[in-house]
């Protein structure tokens, strides 16, 4: 009798519970979509508010605006490649959209995009996000993921964390960001184009092609180097090659190889045995990843 009652209760009430759950999930999806639309509108207006009649400033703002669009698209494409749910694809999109929001306030306050001369732009971005009401509409766990991923997107390594979802989304934005930075830097790889680099890319490093000895040694060993220590244009290229060792997903590695970014950087490095040794090590690593 008890079992019969259970089956009767389940058959009558389970569909009701299922319908309630589906209805809730649809509302959650619609809510995130609506928030995302609001975020896109705000971010577009925010970036345009920094447009300037100063040609150099305008060049920097436009590069950052275009970079934001590409990184956002990279995040969505990578999330789909990883078979993320629709919700997590949209969460990735939010992270990509706001990953560099701190850059714009950075420039308005410090007149530079150089973190070493101002403030870490990811940390500044977290402050900006905390002031925006639509982030308060996110689920608390999603909001923490967004903050963690954006805060870690530019760090040498991801900070230790016992939340696997936070780590996963941080890896997505780090890959998406790196992939587009290769595109941004590509026009300036040839030494004859070095003086055409925007000042915010040059930072304080001089434009000589040589690679600093400590950068060469780290390259040969496959060790990461700190971009804040860049002293030459050659150093800058080595840093971008060393990023390869920090690529998290095969999808990203394949895109980098398909677009020829590694070959283009290598072709524009000084040719000596030490650098050649580092290149051989790097190519072997890439083959093992794809």
GILINLIN-V40692 format. One record per residue. N is the residue number from 1. RES is the residue in three letters. OMEGA is omega as a letter, one per 30 degrees, with the letter a starting at -180 (NA if undefined). BURIAL is + if it has 24 or more other ideal C-beta (glycine too) atoms within 12 Angstrom, else -. Layout:
n/res/omega/burial
N/RES/OMEGA/BURIAL
N/RES/OMEGA/BURIAL
This chain:
n/res/omega/burial
1/UNK/a/-
2/UNK/a/-
3/UNK/l/-
4/UNK/l/-
5/UNK/l/-
6/UNK/a/-
7/UNK/l/-
8/UNK/a/-
9/UNK/a/-
10/UNK/a/-
11/UNK/a/-
12/UNK/a/-
13/UNK/a/-
14/UNK/l/-
15/UNK/l/-
16/UNK/l/-
17/UNK/l/-
18/UNK/a/-
19/UNK/l/-
20/UNK/a/-
21/UNK/l/-
22/UNK/l/-
23/UNK/l/-
24/UNK/a/-
25/UNK/l/-
26/UNK/l/-
27/UNK/l/-
28/UNK/l/-
29/UNK/a/-
30/UNK/a/-
31/UNK/a/-
32/UNK/l/+
33/UNK/a/-
34/UNK/l/-
35/UNK/a/+
36/UNK/l/+
37/UNK/l/-
38/UNK/a/-
39/UNK/l/+
40/UNK/a/+
41/UNK/a/-
42/UNK/a/+
43/UNK/l/+
44/UNK/l/-
45/UNK/a/-
46/UNK/a/+
47/UNK/a/+
48/UNK/l/-
49/UNK/a/-
50/UNK/l/+
51/UNK/a/-
52/UNK/l/-
53/UNK/l/-
54/UNK/a/-
55/UNK/a/-
56/UNK/l/-
57/UNK/a/-
58/UNK/l/-
59/UNK/a/+
60/UNK/a/+
61/UNK/a/+
62/UNK/l/-
63/UNK/l/+
64/UNK/l/+
65/UNK/l/+
66/UNK/l/-
67/UNK/l/+
68/UNK/l/+
69/UNK/a/+
70/UNK/a/+
71/UNK/l/+
72/UNK/l/+
73/UNK/l/+
74/UNK/l/+
75/UNK/a/+
76/UNK/a/+
77/UNK/l/+
78/UNK/l/+
79/UNK/l/+
80/UNK/l/-
81/UNK/a/-
82/UNK/l/+
83/UNK/l/-
84/UNK/l/+
85/UNK/l/-
86/UNK/l/-
87/UNK/a/+
88/UNK/l/+
89/UNK/l/+
90/UNK/l/+
91/UNK/l/+
92/UNK/l/+
93/UNK/l/+
94/UNK/a/+
95/UNK/l/+
96/UNK/a/+
97/UNK/a/+
98/UNK/a/+
99/UNK/a/+
100/UNK/a/+
101/UNK/l/+
102/UNK/a/+
103/UNK/a/+
104/UNK/l/+
105/UNK/l/+
106/UNK/a/+
107/UNK/a/+
108/UNK/a/+
109/UNK/a/-
110/UNK/a/-
111/UNK/l/-
112/UNK/l/+
113/UNK/a/+
114/UNK/a/+
115/UNK/a/+
116/UNK/a/-
117/UNK/a/-
118/UNK/a/-
119/UNK/l/+
120/UNK/a/+
121/UNK/l/+
122/UNK/l/+
123/UNK/l/+
124/UNK/l/+
125/UNK/l/+
126/UNK/l/+
127/UNK/l/-
128/UNK/a/+
129/UNK/a/+
130/UNK/a/-
131/UNK/a/-
132/UNK/a/+
133/UNK/a/-
134/UNK/l/+
135/UNK/l/+
136/UNK/l/-
137/UNK/l/-
138/UNK/l/+
139/UNK/a/-
140/UNK/a/-
141/UNK/l/-
142/UNK/a/+
143/UNK/l/+
144/UNK/l/+
145/UNK/a/+
146/UNK/a/+
147/UNK/a/+
148/UNK/a/+
149/UNK/l/+
150/UNK/l/+
151/UNK/a/+
152/UNK/a/+
153/UNK/a/+
154/UNK/a/+
155/UNK/l/+
156/UNK/l/-
157/UNK/l/-
158/UNK/l/+
159/UNK/l/-
160/UNK/a/-
161/UNK/a/-
162/UNK/l/-
163/UNK/a/-
164/UNK/l/-
165/UNK/l/+
166/UNK/l/+
167/UNK/a/-
168/UNK/a/+
169/UNK/l/+
170/UNK/l/+
171/UNK/l/+
172/UNK/a/+
173/UNK/l/+
174/UNK/l/+
175/UNK/a/+
176/UNK/a/+
177/UNK/a/+
178/UNK/a/+
179/UNK/a/+
180/UNK/l/+
181/UNK/l/+
182/UNK/l/+
183/UNK/a/+
184/UNK/a/+
185/UNK/a/+
186/UNK/a/+
187/UNK/a/-
188/UNK/a/+
189/UNK/l/+
190/UNK/a/-
191/UNK/a/-
192/UNK/l/-
193/UNK/a/-
194/UNK/a/+
195/UNK/l/-
196/UNK/l/-
197/UNK/l/+
198/UNK/a/+
199/UNK/a/+
200/UNK/l/+
201/UNK/l/+
202/UNK/a/+
203/UNK/a/+
204/UNK/a/-
205/UNK/l/+
206/UNK/a/-
207/UNK/a/+
208/UNK/a/-
209/UNK/a/+
210/UNK/l/+
211/UNK/a/+
212/UNK/a/+
213/UNK/a/-
214/UNK/l/-
215/UNK/l/+
216/UNK/a/+
217/UNK/l/-
218/UNK/l/+
219/UNK/l/+
220/UNK/a/+
221/UNK/a/-
222/UNK/l/+
223/UNK/l/-
224/UNK/l/-
225/UNK/a/+
226/UNK/a/-
227/UNK/l/+
228/UNK/l/-
229/UNK/a/-
230/UNK/l/+
231/UNK/a/+
232/UNK/l/+
233/UNK/l/+
234/UNK/l/+
235/UNK/a/+
236/UNK/l/+
237/UNK/l/+
238/UNK/l/+
239/UNK/a/+
240/UNK/l/+
241/UNK/a/+
242/UNK/l/+
243/UNK/a/+
244/UNK/a/+
245/UNK/l/+
246/UNK/l/+
247/UNK/a/+
248/UNK/a/+
249/UNK/l/+
250/UNK/l/-
251/UNK/a/+
252/UNK/a/+
253/UNK/l/+
254/UNK/l/-
255/UNK/l/+
256/UNK/a/+
257/UNK/a/+
258/UNK/a/-
259/UNK/l/-
260/UNK/a/-
261/UNK/a/+
262/UNK/a/+
263/UNK/a/-
264/UNK/l/+
265/UNK/a/+
266/UNK/a/+
267/UNK/a/-
268/UNK/l/+
269/UNK/l/+
270/UNK/a/+
271/UNK/l/-
272/UNK/a/-
273/UNK/a/-
274/UNK/l/+
275/UNK/l/+
276/UNK/l/-
277/UNK/l/-
278/UNK/l/+
279/UNK/l/+
280/UNK/l/-
281/UNK/a/+
282/UNK/a/+
283/UNK/l/-
284/UNK/l/-
285/UNK/a/-
286/UNK/l/+
287/UNK/a/-
288/UNK/a/-
289/UNK/a/-
290/UNK/NA/-
